Amino acid sequence: GACDYIKKPFVRGELQSRVNAHLMIKYQKDELNRQNQELRTNMEKLNYMAFRDGLTGLYNRRYVVGDLADDIRGHEKQEKKNVLILADIDDFKKINDTYGHDAGDLALVCIANILEGNCRQHKVVRWGGEEFLIILMAVTKQECYEVCEEIRKEIQAFPFLQGNTTFYCTVTLGISLYD
């Protein structure tokens, strides 16, 4: 690990100068490594923010435009299909108008969690507003219907609490086979 040498007999000032120079180089390398790590961390955060919805943490529309086609191509199988499901919260404007936007945000977050919980091996995207896109990779029609029905039932039965009031939501699901 030696990076320098001095011939004997050496001059004390030269030794001190060289040690100080190498300490400075070490400090600069450490600082550069720290800055590089900070940049990597910030880049990861920016990439996360670019492809994730700020409220729900789900993928956003940029993910669909950018990476979804590649993900779907990786899951193509003959006997199974890739399915796109658009889920829309019924009468969402009424929830915001009746209970307030905080209640609407709470409903969006809870429903996003329900969707993710039922689609762990698949992708869930906040499409916009109260709409969610669910991408089921390599499933049969029966599996698709079962997932949709489980989502519908779980959301319909989930009690949302806003102050002293409890309200419920329903969703409409549209299914499209993607090939």
LINHU-V293054 format. One record per residue. OMEGA is omega in whole degrees, -180 to 180 (* if undefined). Layout:
# LINHU-V293054
<<OMEGA> <OMEGA>>
This chain:
# LINHU-V293054
<<-180> <180> <-179> <175> <177> <178> <174> <-13> <-178> <179> <-176> <-180> <179> <178> <180> <-180> <-179> <178> <179> <179> <-179> <175> <178> <178> <179> <178> <-179> <177> <178> <179> <178> <177> <178> <179> <177> <178> <178> <177> <178> <180> <179> <178> <177> <178> <179> <177> <178> <-179> <-179> <-175> <-179> <177> <-176> <-177> <-172> <-176> <178> <171> <177> <-177> <179> <177> <-178> <-179> <-173> <-167> <-174> <-178> <178> <179> <-180> <179> <-180> <-177> <-179> <177> <-175> <-173> <-179> <-176> <168> <-174> <173> <180> <175> <180> <-178> <177> <-178> <175> <-177> <179> <179> <177> <179> <-177> <-177> <-172> <180> <-177> <175> <178> <177> <177> <178> <179> <179> <-179> <-180> <180> <176> <179> <177> <180> <179> <180> <180> <-175> <-175> <-179> <-174> <-177> <175> <-176> <170> <-174> <179> <179> <-179> <-179> <179> <175> <179> <-180> <177> <-177> <173> <178> <173> <177> <-179> <178> <179> <180> <180> <178> <-180> <-178> <178> <178> <-178> <-179> <-177> <179> <-179> <-177> <-174> <179> <176> <-177> <176> <-175> <178> <-174> <174> <175> <-178> <179> <169> <179> <172> <-177> <175> <-174> <176> <175> <-178> <177> <*>>
